[in-house]
Amino acid sequence: MELLDKLNWRYAAKAMNGKAVSEDKITRILEAARLAPTSSGLQPFEIFVIKNKEIKEKIKPIAWNQSVITDCSHLLVFAAWDTYTVDRINYMFDLTNKIRGFENEGWENYRQMLLGMYPQRDPEENFNHAAKQAYIAFANAITAAAYENVDATPLEGFDPAAVDEILGLREKGLRSAVLLPIGYRAEDKDWLVNLVKVRKPMEDLVTVIE
């Protein structure tokens, strides 16, 4: 019940007060994102944690001038791979073998299947697939933030190409997918803070097929 209580408490804060979130909480939020499941375990994304005020100021105008960009404690940028490559796929499979301490024939066959499929696909298709994986980690981070009594505001309203340029993402083979300001709500400035959370009733959302 504690987790559900936290999720009922959270909302997409429209104003933050600039108070710093402790680094131990940020670390746990990022660890929750790191532990998120992804397709084939490839984790095809990186997370950039922006604390620098000047960079936040550069991003704000290309994110609809939303105040949470600059008033947050940490701005998380989830950046997906621009495509799948042989090297990227091999890195994750090799890392798995190293950590587990052995090679498995079925696992190696699966590696070859992915190598024969993913790198040959259209890069845009691969980016869209990678971005979906980034969103899974993004959701984990939002949930973890709520558990820490920290606000997190999901933002898709920004110019991805401009964020890519500011952070030099394209040179790293990455493209920005979604932003997540982390901080504390400014209750005196946020019109949303006292409104009742609205979600579909369970019967309109879930169909049980027995």
Buried (B, 14 or more C-beta within 10 A) or exposed (E): EEEEEBBEEBBBBBBBBEEEBEEEBBEBBBEBBEEBEBBBEBBBBBBBBBEEEEBBEBBBEBBEEBBBBBBBBBBBBBBBBBBBBEEBBEEBBEEBBEEEEEEEEEEEEBBEEBBEEBBEEEBEEBBEBBBBBBBBBBBBBBBBBBBBEBBBBBBEEBBBEBBBBBBEBBEBBBBBBBBBBBBBBBEEBBEEBEEEEEEEEEEEEEEEEE
